Amino acid sequence: MLHPTVRLPHLALVLLVSLALTADAGAFFGKKKKKNKPTIHIEYTEPAKVGLPENLTSIAILPFTQAIEDKENVYTDRERKWGDHIIAAVAAKMQEYARDFDMPLKLADRESVAAIMKEKDLADAGLAEENQALQLGKLAQTQAICYGKVVISIDSVEGQVKTVEFRPGGYGVAPSTTYKKRIKRTINTAVDFKLVSVANGRSIHTFASNRSQTVDLKPGAIMGKDYDEADLQPETDAIGAMLTELVDEFVAQILPHKVAYDVPLTDPKKKLAKSATRLLRSGEYQDAIELFQRSLTEEDDDHRAMYNLAVTYEVSGGLPKALDYYKMAFADKDEEMYLAGLTRVKGLLEKRREALAENPLGKATAEGMVNTETEAPASQPAQ
């Protein structure tokens, strides 16, 4: 029997709140902690979406804070800082891709460009007109110039939200309503890149894109806590991550590049499929394929084995068969990672067909779009 000073509704409410705040609440209700799935690392080579003119081998990247877009000196201190960050990131990414694919691309280093601007009295005044930027490209002895602008805005809003706390009362514990701090921050970043021929001033490529991040930290309805700026991701980290994505996207449009995926694997039930999965993880792709096929002969509706077999074909370069088995697995079981594999390989095959259509004699180049970190075995999987 309950003590007369403790009310049953209060006791039940306190019990529920305690369970909600307990780190092991999931275990209390019998929920098992999900295990991390093993993964296979796959790398692909993708062609440039736009590409560079065949004879273009040298580019000067101009400081964003002195490019013609800022001729009215409207950049904020934050944008000036990140403008310098962007030109360094663009140069580094271009050099990385050119080196990966053995391309004869030369970039005028920042020090040389800065020295020329200083000599021509452009360092403080900026490049007020596009012809000045083109003249700078000629002085740097490059065939093209790359310049642009960055716009960054940050909007933070603070407020208060009601929350219920539990404090000692006349009957043991009593709920009370109080207010806790809430903070919401939105960061918008936008870039505009231009690649222009020094010889004739014509645009080679333009790229404009943006990223946005909104974080809303508000107290919970029960036992909520205060939130302030200190609880947010540092703005430099958030801006840096968004601008890195935009730089990568821009450079990927003009140069071939590599993309990587960590593809998760399933845990099949059949012993044969489990053994095949171990062979897959150890890089013995042909043996894994044969074992998966034997397992599916015994149980042809094992979607887990179908999926892992699809991954095996994908990692070993057999994309058409990989697509077939991803389709079969997804048709049997609507799983997010099955759909992800199907979509990924379907997209890669479409890009391969586009590359072959544009260059029928470049079959080796198109085939090279699909590479893995581990070389495919000499004997190709049975088709």
Secondary structure by P-SEA (a helix, b strand, c coil): cccccccaaaaaaaaaaaaaaccccccccccccccbbbbbbbbbbbcccccccccccbbbbcccccccccccccccaaaaaaaaaaaaaaaaaaaaaaaaaccccccccaaaaaaaaaaacccccccccaaaaaaaaaaaccccccccbbbbbbbbbbbbbbbbbbccccccbbbbbbbbbbbbbbbbbbbbbbbbbccccccccccccbbbbbbbbbbcccbbbbbcccccccaaaaaaaaaaaaaaaaaaacccbbbbbbbbbbbcccaaaaaaaaaaaacaaaaaaaaaaaaaaacccaaaaaaaaaaaaaaacaaaaaaaaaaaaaaacccaaaaaaaaaaaaaaaaaaaaaaacccaaaaaaaccccccccccccccc
